[in-house]
Amino acid sequence: MTRRLLLSYLAVTVVVLLLLEIPLAVFFGRLERERLTADAERDARVIATIYEDDLENGLPLDPGPAEAYHVRTGARVVIVDVRGISLVDTEQAVSRDFSTRPEIAIALTGTRASGIRPSETLRTDLLYVAVPVASSGVVHGALRVTLSTSQMERRLHRFWWGLAVVAASVLSAMALIGWTVARSVTRPLRRLNETAERFAGGDLAVG
C-alpha cells in the first residue's frame, strides 16, 4: 500500500514536471533563436550602411569593416552587387556568383531573408541573415551574415541540464515527502490488518 501510494505521488509529479518543463524548454529555444537572428540582422544592417555609398557609386569596397566583424564574432560576411557577384567575402575569394542562393536572391529584391540550415562542411547548423543594401528605395546589392548556431546550442543544452537538475531535485523531495505521507496514511490500515490477523489467530485480547 505504501509503495503504491508513493508511486502514484511520483507519477503525478513527473506528469506535472513534464507539462511545465517541456513548454518552457521549447519557449526558451525559440527565444534564443529569435534573439540570435535579431542580433545578426541588426549587425548586418549596420555593416550594410557602411558599404551603401560605395555600392551606389560603383566604388571598390574596403573589406576592413567586414573582416573586423568576422574576427570579433566568427561570422562570415558576404557582400554582392546587384548581379549577385561577391565583392567582399571574409572566408573565400571574391567574384563568385551568389545569385542562385535563395536568401541572396530575396535580399536583392529588397526583402530581408533569414533562417537556419545545416552545413555539411562545418557539420553544424548555420544561421543566416541577408539584407538589401539600398538607398532611396534602390537596391545596389545585398549583404549576408552567416554564423554557427553552436553557441546557441550550448546555451540550450545548459538550460536543459538545469531543468533536469531541478526535476531530479523535485522528484527527490517528493519521494521523501511522499514516503512520509504514505506511511502516515497507511499506518492505521496496517494496525487494523495486524489486529484482524491476530484476532483470526485466536488472540481474543486484541481490541
N, C-alpha and C positions, 0 to 999 in steps of 0.2 A: 504493500500500500504506500509506504513512504517513498519507495523508489519510483512508483508510478506517478505520484504527485510531483516529485522533483522533476521527472522527465517532462511532465506537462508544463511546469513552470518554465523550464528551459526552452521547450518548443515554442511557447508563446513569446519568450524573449527573443529567440532567433528570428521569428517572423517579424516582430516589431523592428528589430535592428535592420533587417533586410529592407523593409518598407521605408525606413528612414535613410539608410546609408547609400543604397543604390541610386535613388534620385539625386542625393547630394553629390555623389561622385560624378554622375552624368552632368549635373549642372556645373560643377567645378571644371570639368573637362571642356565643356562648351565655352565657359567664361575665359579659360586660358587661351583657347584658340581665337576667340574674338579679340582678346587683349593683344595677342601676338600679331594678329592681322592688322589691327588698328595702329599698332606701333610701326609696323613695316610700311603701311600706307602713308602714315604721317611723314616718315623719313623719306619715302620715295617722292612725295610731293615737294619736300624741302629741297632735295637734290635736283629735282626737275626744274625748279625755279632758277637754280644756278646756271643750268645749261640752256635755258629758254632763249635768251637773246642770241647766243652763238648759233643755235639751231635755226632760228628765224632768219639770221643774216648769212647762213651758209658758211660760217667760220669754223676753223678746226677746233675740236673740243679738247680741253685740258682734262686728262684723266685723273688729275690730282685729287679733287674732292671725292670722286667715286672710289679711288684707291684708299683714301683715308678712312672712308666709311667701311670699306671691306676689311681693312686692318683692325678697326675698332670693334666690329660686330661679327666678322666672319661671313657676312652675307655677300653674295655675288650681285654685282650691278652690271646691267647691260643697257646701253642706250642705242637706239636705232633711229635712222632717218625715216622719212615718210614712205620709203620703199621697203622698210623693214631690214635694211642693211646695217649691221652693227658698226658704230663709230667709237664706242667705248665698251670694253669688256674686261672686268677685273680678274678673270680667270683664263680666258682664251684669247686667241688672235682675233683682231677685228676684221671687218669687211665680210663677215659671214651673213648669210640670208636667214633672218628670223621671221620672215613674213608668213611662213606656214604655221608658226606657233600660235595656237588659238588665243592665248592671252595677249600676245603682241598684236595680232590682227584686231582684237576687240579694242585695245588701247588706241590703235591708230584710227579708230572710228570716233574717238573722243570719249570713250566709256572706260571706267576703271574695271579691272578684272582681278579676281583673287581666288585662291583655293589651295588645296593640299594634294600633292600627287607623290607616288613612290618614285624613288630614284634607284635604278638597278646598279648604277656605277658606285654610288655612295652607300647603297644598302641601308637607306633610311628614307623617311618621308621629307619632302621639301614643301615649305610654304612659299607661295609666290604672290606677288602683287605687281600688276602692271598698270601704269598711269600714263595718260597722254601728256606730252609736252606741248603746250599750246599757249597762244596769246591772242586776245581779241576774238576768241571763238575759232581760230585757225589752228589746226593740228600741224606741228612741224616735226613730230617724231614721237617716240614713246620710251619710257624708262621702266625696266623690270628689275625688281629686287627678289632674290630667292635666298632662303636660308633654311638650315636644317631645323627640324622640329625636335631634335634630341633633347635640348634643354627643357622644352615644354614637357616632353615625355618624362624626363627625370622628376620634374616638379609634380606631375600627376602620380608617378609611382610613389613618391614620398607621401603624397596626400592619401593614397590608397593604403599604404602601410600604416599611416596614422589612424585611419579609420579601422583597420584590422586590429590595431593595438587597443583602441577604445572598445571595440566589440569584445575582444578577449577579456578585457578588464570588467566590462559589464556582465559578461557571462560568468566569470569567476565570482563576482559579488552576488549575482543572482543564485548561483549554485549554493553558496554559503547561506544566504538568506532563505532560499527555498528549502534547503535541508532542515534548517531550524524550524521554519513554519510547518513543514510536512511532519516533522517529529512531534510538534506540539498538537497538531490536528489529529494525528493517528494515535497519540498516547492513550486517550480514553477508550478507543476501539481495541487497542492491544490489551488493555486491562480487562475489558469486557470479555474478550476472546479467551484470555487466560482463566478468568473466573468460570466461564462456561465449560472449559476443558476440565478444570478441577472438579466442578460440580458433576460433570458427566463421569468422572473417575471415582466418584463416591465420596468426595470430600464435602460433607454437608455443612461444614463450619463456615464455608465461604458465603459472603453475602454483603 
